[in-house]
Amino acid sequence: MSRDGVPTGDLKVRDASTDDAQACAAIYAPYVRDTAITFEMEPPTPADMAQRIASALRTHAWLVLEEHGRVVGYAYGSPFRPRPAYRWSCALSIYLEPGRRRTGAGRALYEALFARLAERGFRTAVAGMTLPNDASVGLHHAMGFEPVGTYRRIGWKHGAWHDVAWVQTNITSSDDPPAEPS
């Protein structure tokens, strides 16, 4: 990764496929088992992850970051809420293997994800971050997300209550009436 977060020849962002499920599950599992960053309690199996990838690809996007052909991170968009008025908004998640934080990998994934989601007609992206999580807070701030609120003591994991901060950003600047997301 270059200093400005643009992938170098060794790193590549691409659309995921269900063939990436095992790698994505392996990246995600330590977050589930060892942290409160996600409120899932059991790591999803590769089959579960394949279903998640397929679902995201149908309606939003799922991208992976590769280094020398090996998946080292992923990011995806999903529906924000089920009501029709929210259909131009999406929730984002990003996970990197250990040692990848603050290297530009998250920026590269999010920039590509914003572009894919904007192409599909989405306008607003939101993300929730279990606190404390300085790396995620820093990434989202650097990507232009603005704080919109914090749910206090909303999740119980690893013997403690955790807050979740919510942020949002516009992924397109148009105020025209939106076309239907595709």
Sine and cosine of phi, psi and omega as CSV:
sin_phi,cos_phi,sin_psi,cos_psi,sin_omega,cos_omega
0.00,0.00,0.72,-0.69,0.05,-1.00
-0.98,0.21,0.15,-0.99,-0.02,-1.00
-0.87,0.49,-0.52,0.85,-0.04,-1.00
-1.00,0.03,0.13,0.99,0.08,-1.00
1.00,0.05,0.05,1.00,0.02,-1.00
-0.99,0.14,0.75,-0.66,-0.01,-1.00
-0.86,0.52,0.65,-0.76,0.10,-0.99
-1.00,0.03,-0.11,-0.99,-0.01,-1.00
-0.87,0.50,-0.40,0.92,-0.03,-1.00
-0.99,0.10,-0.36,0.93,-0.04,-1.00
-0.91,-0.42,0.64,-0.77,-0.04,-1.00
-0.58,-0.81,0.74,-0.68,0.13,-0.99
-0.99,-0.12,0.74,-0.67,0.02,-1.00
-0.56,-0.83,0.27,-0.96,0.10,-1.00
-0.90,0.44,0.65,-0.76,0.03,-1.00
-0.98,0.21,0.26,-0.97,0.20,-0.98
-0.69,-0.72,0.18,-0.98,0.02,-1.00
-0.90,0.43,-0.29,0.96,0.09,-1.00
-0.91,0.41,-0.29,0.96,0.02,-1.00
-1.00,0.03,0.01,1.00,-0.11,-0.99
-0.86,0.52,-0.69,0.73,-0.03,-1.00
-0.89,0.45,-0.70,0.72,0.00,-1.00
-0.90,0.43,-0.69,0.73,0.01,-1.00
-0.91,0.42,-0.66,0.75,0.03,-1.00
-0.88,0.47,-0.63,0.78,0.00,-1.00
-0.92,0.39,-0.62,0.79,0.05,-1.00
-0.92,0.40,-0.66,0.75,-0.09,-1.00
-0.97,0.25,-0.55,0.83,-0.12,-0.99
-0.79,0.61,-0.72,0.69,0.00,-1.00
-0.90,0.44,-0.52,0.85,0.06,-1.00
-0.90,0.44,-0.65,0.76,-0.01,-1.00
-0.94,0.35,-0.77,0.64,-0.09,-1.00
-0.94,0.33,-0.66,0.75,-0.27,-0.96
-0.94,-0.35,-0.10,0.99,-0.07,-1.00
-0.68,-0.73,0.16,-0.99,0.15,-0.99
-0.98,-0.22,0.21,0.98,0.01,-1.00
-0.86,0.50,-0.59,0.81,0.15,-0.99
-0.89,-0.45,0.53,-0.85,0.01,-1.00
-1.00,-0.05,0.10,0.99,0.14,-0.99
-0.92,0.39,0.53,-0.85,-0.04,-1.00
-0.97,-0.24,-0.45,0.89,0.00,-1.00
-0.83,-0.55,0.75,-0.66,0.03,-1.00
-0.87,0.49,0.69,-0.72,0.06,-1.00
-0.93,0.37,0.51,-0.86,0.06,-1.00
-0.97,0.26,0.26,-0.97,0.11,-0.99
-0.83,0.55,-0.58,0.81,0.04,-1.00
-0.91,0.42,-0.67,0.74,0.07,-1.00
-0.87,0.49,-0.70,0.72,-0.03,-1.00
-0.91,0.42,-0.62,0.79,0.04,-1.00
-0.87,0.50,-0.65,0.76,0.05,-1.00
-0.90,0.44,-0.65,0.76,0.02,-1.00
-0.90,0.44,-0.69,0.72,0.02,-1.00
-0.88,0.48,-0.75,0.66,-0.02,-1.00
-0.86,0.51,-0.67,0.74,0.01,-1.00
-0.89,0.45,-0.72,0.70,0.00,-1.00
-0.90,0.44,-0.63,0.77,-0.02,-1.00
-0.92,0.40,-0.53,0.85,0.02,-1.00
-0.92,0.40,-0.62,0.79,-0.16,-0.99
-0.90,-0.44,-0.44,0.90,-0.11,-0.99
-0.72,-0.69,-0.96,-0.27,0.04,-1.00
-0.20,-0.98,0.46,-0.89,0.14,-0.99
-0.62,-0.79,0.85,-0.53,-0.02,-1.00
-0.87,-0.49,0.49,-0.87,0.11,-0.99
-0.85,-0.53,0.45,-0.89,0.11,-0.99
-0.95,-0.30,0.83,-0.56,0.01,-1.00
-0.94,-0.35,0.56,-0.83,0.19,-0.98
-0.80,-0.60,0.87,-0.49,-0.05,-1.00
0.78,0.63,0.64,0.77,0.05,-1.00
0.99,0.14,0.02,1.00,-0.01,-1.00
-0.95,-0.31,0.75,-0.67,0.00,-1.00
-0.95,0.32,0.81,-0.58,-0.03,-1.00
-0.85,-0.53,0.00,1.00,0.04,-1.00
-0.08,-1.00,0.26,-0.96,0.05,-1.00
-0.43,-0.90,0.36,-0.93,0.06,-1.00
-0.54,-0.84,0.52,-0.86,-0.01,-1.00
-0.47,-0.88,0.32,-0.95,0.11,-0.99
-0.92,-0.39,0.51,-0.86,0.03,-1.00
-0.57,-0.82,0.20,-0.98,0.01,-1.00
-0.86,0.51,0.65,-0.76,0.05,-1.00
-0.96,0.27,-0.81,0.59,0.03,-1.00
-0.55,-0.83,0.38,-0.92,-0.08,-1.00
-0.98,0.20,-0.31,0.95,-0.06,-1.00
-0.92,0.39,0.60,-0.80,-0.12,-0.99
-0.84,0.55,-0.56,0.83,-0.04,-1.00
-0.91,0.41,-0.35,0.94,0.00,-1.00
-1.00,0.03,0.03,1.00,-0.19,-0.98
-0.90,0.45,-0.25,0.97,0.04,-1.00
-1.00,-0.10,0.07,1.00,0.02,-1.00
-0.93,-0.37,0.47,-0.88,0.01,-1.00
-0.59,-0.81,0.41,-0.91,0.07,-1.00
-0.98,-0.18,0.67,-0.74,-0.02,-1.00
-0.91,-0.40,0.50,-0.87,0.13,-0.99
-0.65,-0.76,0.50,-0.86,0.00,-1.00
-0.56,-0.83,0.68,-0.74,0.02,-1.00
-0.64,-0.76,0.72,-0.70,0.01,-1.00
-0.83,-0.55,0.53,-0.85,0.07,-1.00
-0.92,0.40,0.36,-0.93,-0.02,-1.00
-0.81,0.59,0.60,-0.80,0.01,-1.00
1.00,0.02,-0.07,1.00,-0.04,-1.00
-0.99,-0.13,-0.16,0.99,-0.01,-1.00
-0.93,0.38,0.58,-0.82,0.05,-1.00
0.87,0.50,0.57,0.82,0.04,-1.00
-0.90,-0.43,-0.04,1.00,-0.10,-0.99
1.00,-0.10,-0.13,0.99,-0.01,-1.00
-0.90,0.44,-0.69,0.72,0.02,-1.00
-0.90,0.44,-0.66,0.75,0.03,-1.00
-0.87,0.49,-0.72,0.70,-0.01,-1.00
-0.87,0.49,-0.70,0.71,0.02,-1.00
-0.90,0.44,-0.73,0.68,-0.04,-1.00
-0.91,0.41,-0.65,0.76,0.02,-1.00
-0.87,0.50,-0.69,0.72,0.03,-1.00
-0.92,0.38,-0.63,0.78,0.01,-1.00
-0.91,0.42,-0.70,0.72,0.05,-1.00
-0.83,0.56,-0.70,0.71,-0.02,-1.00
-0.89,0.46,-0.70,0.71,0.00,-1.00
-0.89,0.46,-0.70,0.71,-0.04,-1.00
-0.93,0.38,-0.63,0.77,0.04,-1.00
-0.89,0.46,-0.64,0.77,0.05,-1.00
-0.86,0.51,-0.53,0.85,-0.02,-1.00
-1.00,0.07,-0.03,1.00,0.08,-1.00
0.98,-0.20,0.05,1.00,0.01,-1.00
-0.97,0.24,0.53,-0.85,-0.09,-1.00
-0.90,-0.43,-0.60,0.80,-0.13,-0.99
-0.80,-0.61,0.64,-0.77,0.06,-1.00
-0.85,-0.53,0.65,-0.76,0.07,-1.00
-0.82,-0.57,0.41,-0.91,0.06,-1.00
-0.55,-0.84,0.62,-0.79,0.09,-1.00
-0.95,-0.33,0.65,-0.76,-0.03,-1.00
-0.76,-0.65,0.86,-0.51,0.12,-0.99
-0.92,0.40,0.72,-0.70,-0.03,-1.00
-0.98,-0.21,0.54,-0.84,-0.07,1.00
-0.98,0.19,0.52,-0.85,0.07,-1.00
-0.32,-0.95,0.97,0.25,-0.10,-1.00
-0.84,0.54,-0.62,0.79,-0.03,-1.00
-0.90,0.43,-0.71,0.71,0.00,-1.00
-0.93,0.36,-0.67,0.74,0.05,-1.00
-0.86,0.51,-0.70,0.71,0.00,-1.00
-0.90,0.43,-0.68,0.73,0.02,-1.00
-0.88,0.48,-0.76,0.65,-0.05,-1.00
-0.91,0.42,-0.62,0.79,0.08,-1.00
-0.88,0.47,-0.72,0.69,-0.01,-1.00
-0.89,0.45,-0.46,0.89,-0.01,-1.00
-1.00,0.01,0.10,0.99,0.08,-1.00
1.00,-0.01,0.13,0.99,0.07,-1.00
-0.94,0.34,0.57,-0.82,0.05,-1.00
-0.89,-0.45,0.60,-0.80,0.02,-1.00
-0.90,0.43,0.66,-0.76,0.07,-1.00
-0.83,-0.56,-0.16,0.99,0.06,-1.00
0.38,-0.93,0.25,-0.97,0.02,-1.00
-0.72,-0.69,0.80,-0.59,0.17,-0.99
-1.00,0.10,0.85,-0.52,-0.04,-1.00
-1.00,0.03,0.69,-0.72,0.09,-1.00
0.73,0.68,0.73,0.68,-0.12,-0.99
-1.00,-0.02,-0.40,0.92,-0.03,-1.00
-0.75,-0.67,0.65,-0.76,0.02,-1.00
-0.95,-0.32,0.87,-0.48,0.04,-1.00
-0.43,-0.90,0.58,-0.81,0.01,-1.00
0.81,0.59,0.65,0.76,0.12,-0.99
0.97,0.26,0.31,0.95,-0.02,-1.00
-0.50,-0.87,0.41,-0.91,0.14,-0.99
-0.99,0.15,0.55,-0.84,0.00,-1.00
-0.74,-0.67,0.61,-0.79,0.11,-0.99
-1.00,0.05,0.43,-0.90,0.12,-0.99
-0.79,-0.62,0.87,-0.50,0.06,-1.00
-1.00,-0.02,0.66,-0.75,0.03,-1.00
-0.92,-0.39,0.65,-0.76,0.01,-1.00
-0.73,-0.69,0.36,-0.93,0.06,-1.00
-0.55,-0.84,0.35,-0.93,0.08,-1.00
-0.50,-0.87,0.39,-0.92,0.14,-0.99
-1.00,0.04,0.73,-0.69,0.04,-1.00
-0.99,-0.15,-0.16,0.99,0.20,-0.98
-0.65,-0.76,0.38,-0.93,-0.06,-1.00
-0.96,-0.27,0.08,1.00,-0.06,-1.00
-0.95,0.32,0.68,-0.73,0.12,-0.99
-0.97,-0.23,0.02,1.00,0.01,-1.00
-0.89,0.46,0.40,-0.91,0.08,-1.00
-0.83,0.55,0.75,-0.66,-0.10,-0.99
-0.97,0.25,0.56,-0.83,0.20,-0.98
-0.97,0.23,0.33,-0.95,0.03,-1.00
-0.91,0.40,0.70,-0.72,0.08,-1.00
-0.86,0.51,0.60,-0.80,-0.02,-1.00
-0.96,-0.27,0.00,0.00,0.00,0.00
